[in-house]
């Protein structure tokens, strides 16, 4: 009798626990714990009961994953994971705004360490953490385009390639990232420079409104009339203030074809190329956007084999206007001296937006470091010429020409400042072999430090690695930083949203 009672009891306990374990992916044979250990904001560890996790799972429409789930390894994949192989204790894939609210309330109530994952295309790896919680927005990827109002509403899991494809059906676009796999969220909140910032302004300049869930779980409508302080802050202040669940962009007539592409010159001709370039861009229309690229020529069928691996300077060209004017204004830049390759031509905007994707895929180590500066000097070019020859064949140093519509926006109109700078620069170091890490890190630091003397001392927040609090301050004018700190105190006083280029609450 006693034996049968024990068997019935054992069966009942197994039946009660089994659904919990099926949901969480735990193994009854090897996992005897009744809780999950999760890192806290204060550095401690919280013991989160499995019954609490089951309750959270049942309350949301999305997915809740731990390391025991078969889809976990795919869910924690990010662009720079080779450099940041972080493993959160819990990953919540939200399917809608309500899921975001419930997850934030759960995390905030327990003081858990939190990361927000949109596109995951970030040098510093902020979208993951070790043993904390990741709020994953990738399932929230809906897009609604209104060609009459020239606006698009996009979810935070959308990437630029998908948004460009949707808006280009109507011949419309807004400034987007130069790699189509970049998520719209972090890019826009950090400011958003691309091929079109001279003709259309930055992505954040074209952010008409947003919906944002703040730390306490409240959902706010944010635009020029509603919560205007927060609207000002999220246009350049990054993900410091909450989770944006919806972006509404202003669209413009773009394409479908425009004159765009790369023209390559030998590094031996760099002095002649830069002399002409500096003079030519002094008087060009806003519709003409250019970047300079210093690198070793990639192995590509589009380039002559005899230049593969040799140092080159390339000019990326985008003319956002008529094809006739595009040919007119780009021709001088394509014939400074005899080019190694001229790939500039009329092409679909969507083709141009994804043309560099192959060179910037997953699976590599990546470091980004940047500067702003006022002019391209001969001594600065000498540094670049020397350093490119010593760098990885996968790395490059890019110089963006600013000005145009980007510079016309008043400095205090948004949190995205430093608009008086004429140029932005980013060192994008990229390598494959783990054994080369020390050398590549040192190379990056050497380039960064040798260029420092030519800069304004400031930096574009999206062109930063995890460089510390002082460098974050360099991304914003002093008054802007003070105002951001006050707004942070209002909406996120506990600094829940800290896995980013963090702006701390102002005391």
SULTAMO-V44023 format. One line per field, one symbol per residue. phi: phi as a letter, one per 30 degrees, with the letter a starting at -180 (. if undefined). psi: psi as a letter, one per 30 degrees, with the letter a starting at -180 (. if undefined). A space follows every 50 residues. Layout:
BEGIN
phi->???
psi->???
END
This chain:
BEGIN
phi->.ddddddddddddddddededdddidcddcccdcbcdbdcddjdbcccdd ddddddeddccdcbbbddddcddddcdbecdedbddbddbbccdcadddd eddddddddciddbbcccdicbddiddbaciccccccddcbdbbccddch bbcbddcdcdeddddddddcibabdbddcddddddeddddkjcadcddcb iddddcddaacbcdedjdccdbadcchdddddddckdiddclcdcacccd cbdbidcbdakcccbdddcdddddedeeddddbbdddccbbcbcadeddb ddceddceicdbcbcdbbccaddddddddceddcbdbdddaccdadaded dddcdceddbddjcdbbcbbbcacbccddddddddddedccddccabccc dciidedddeecdbddchddddbcbbccdbacdedceedddddddddedd dedccdjcadddcbcdcjdddddddbeedddddddddeddcbdchdcbda ddcdedd
psi->eeeeeeeeeeeeeeeeeeeeeeefgljfffjfkglkkkklegfakkjjkf eeeeeeefflfakkklffkfgeeefgklehfefiikjlekkjjkfleeee eeeeeeeeffhlkkkkjcfgikefgfflljgakkjkgffihlkjkjfefh lkkklfgkleeeeeeeeffghlllkllfkffklfdeeeffdikafgfeff lleffgjellkkjlegfkkkkjaffkhfeeeeefifgahffajkfkkjkk lljkbfkljlakkklkffgeeeeeeeeeeeffillffjkkkkkjlkkljk ffkkeffkfkklkljkkjjialeeeeeeffeefgheajlekjgklklkee eefgfgeffhalglkkkkklllleljleeeeeeeeeeefflkfflljkkk kbabeeffkkegelfjahffkfklkkjjkklekefgeeeeeeeeeeeeef fefglfflkkffhlaigleeeefffkleeeeeeeeeeeeefifgheifia jkjlkk.
END
